[in-house]
Amino acid sequence: MAAHSSPPPKPRAAWPIWAGLAALALIAAAGLGTAATLEDHDSFCAACHTQPESTFYARSLAAPSDLASAHAAAWATRCIDCHSGPGLAGRAGALALGARDLAAWVTHTGQQPAPLTVPIRDASCLKCHADVPNTRNFDRHFHMYLARWQALDPATAGSCVSCHVGHSPSGDPHQDYLQPEQMQLVCDRCHAANVGRG
């Protein structure tokens, strides 16, 4: 008696897989678009971040008392303006960090007070202050030598935020909230590295 063979299996339709992938892509795009819109509002950032960020946010709503709140008052500078790098890559990096922070918040694994995990880099400051490194006068000569110092000694060289601390209310408002003691330490390190010579 001949063995009865079953018909070969029918190939599965690929459309459910593609439909699922398309749906995931739409959800991801909607999520990124929503996040990009929401992060434009400091109140959204402050909704999840607790200390010290909620204090920084409160200061931005009052009379300027630090460099960040002075920027907010004078130029409507938002958190994301400083806490993202230049261009699309800078914004994508901020979104990725925001997604990580959101996951930590949702899973209750976030550390409080929140540590600063990504310090503001010079490129973030130079988005608005691109002319500063070209300053050629003695009162602001540090700016002129900063790039040279960073090239000579990248591990210990200063940066914009070495002197211009954004969220410290102890700076001098008549000197753009610079802190003389902090500045002197940076000046001493730069001069010890002999950056201005050669």
N, C-alpha and C positions, 0 to 999 in steps of 0.2 A: 504494500500500500504506500502510495506516495506521501511524503511528509508535506503537511500543509504549511506553506510559508506565508508569513504575514507581509503585508505590503510595506515598502520602505517608508520610514517616517517622513512626514511632510516637513519641509524647511519652515522654521519659525519666521514669522513676519518680523522684520526689523523695526517697523514703525513704533511699537510700544517703547523700545529702548530710546529711539531718537526723540520721541515725544517726551519721555522722562527727562532726557538730557536738556531738551529745549526748555522744559518747565523749570529745571534747576537753574539754568542760565538766566531765565527771566527773573526768578526769585533773587538770585545773586545781584543782578543788575539793579533791580528795584531796591534791594537792601543798600547797595553802595550809593545809589542816587539819594536815597533817604538820608543816609549817614552824612553824605557830602552837604546836603541842605541843612541838616540839623547842626552840624559842627560849626556852621557859620554864626551860630548864636551862643554867646558865652554862657547864657543860662542853661543851655543843654549840657555843656561841658561840666558846669557846676552841679548839675542834678545828680551825677554819679560820683564825682570826685568829692571827697570830704576834706579833711585837713591835710595839708595846709591850703589846698586849692580854694576851698570855700571862703577862706579869709582873703585870698588874693582877689577873688571875684567881688566880695563885699567892698574891698578898697576901690575897685574899678567903678563902683556906683557912687562913690563919695568924692570929696575934693582930693586931687592928686596927692599921694603921700609916698609914692615910689615911682620908679621909672616906668613900670608897666601901666600904672593908673594914669600917669602923665601922658603916655602915648594914647591911652583910651580916650582921655578927655580932649586932647588936641587934635587927634587924627582918626578917632573912632576905630583904633586898632583893636582887633579881636584876638582871643587866645590863639586861634588857628593861624593868624597872620605871622606870629613869631614861632609857634610850635609846629611848623612844617617847613620843609626846605623849599628851594625854588623849583618852579615848574611842575610838570605833571608827576615826575618821579618824587618830588618832595611831598606833594599832596597824597600820592599813593602810599608813601611811607607813613604819613600821619594817619591815613585810613587804616592801614595794617595795625599800627599801634593802638588805634581806637578799638579795632575789632578784638585785639588781645585783651585790652582793658575791659571791654564789654563782657567777654567770656569770663574773666576773673570776677566781675561784679555779679553776673548771673549765677555763677557756681559758688559764690561766697568764698573765693580763694584769694581775693585781692588783699594786699597788705595795707593797713592803715596805721599811722598816717602814710599816705602814698609816697613812696620814694621817687625821686626824679631819675628815671631810667634812661632818658635820652636828653642829654644837655643840649641847649640851643647852640647850634654851630654858627660860625661866622657867616656862612652862606645865607642863613635866615635873616641876619641883620642887614647884609648887603643887598637884599632885595629892595630895600628902601634907602639905604645909606651907601650906595655904590661909589659915591664921590669921596668918602672919608679916607680910604687908603692913599688917595692922591694928595692929601693935605701936605703942603710943604712949608710949614712954619714951626718955630721951636715949641710953641705952646701945645702943639698937637703932634709932635714928632714921633711919638710912640706908634701912631697909626701908620706912618710911613715905613717903619721898620718891622711891623708885626709879621708880614709875610716872610721876610728874611729870617726872622727868629724862628718861625714855624718850620721853615725849610732846614735850618741848621740843627734844630733840636726839637723835633716833633713830639717827643715824649713829655717834655716839661715846659714847652713854650706856652705863652699866654694866648688868650683869645679875646674877642669882644667882651664876653661876659665875665672875664677875669676882673675887669674894672667896672663895667656897666652892669651891676647886679640888678636884675629886673624887679624882683619882688621884695627887696629889703627896704623898709621905711627909714633906715638910719642914714641914708645918703643926704647930701647937701642939695636942696632944690635949686639953689642958685648956680650949681655946677652940674646940672642934669643928673642929680641924685648920685653923683660919684661919691665913693667913700675914701677919704684921703689915706687912711691907714691901709686899706686894701690896695689902693693904687701904689703906695710906696713899696709894698712887698713885690708887686709886679715889676715896678721900675727897677728895683734892686736885682731881681732875677734876670731881667733883660740886660742890664749893664754888666752883670757878672758873666753873662754869656758872650760879652763883647760883640753884640750884634751890630752896632753902629760902625765898627771898624772894618776896613778893607773895601 
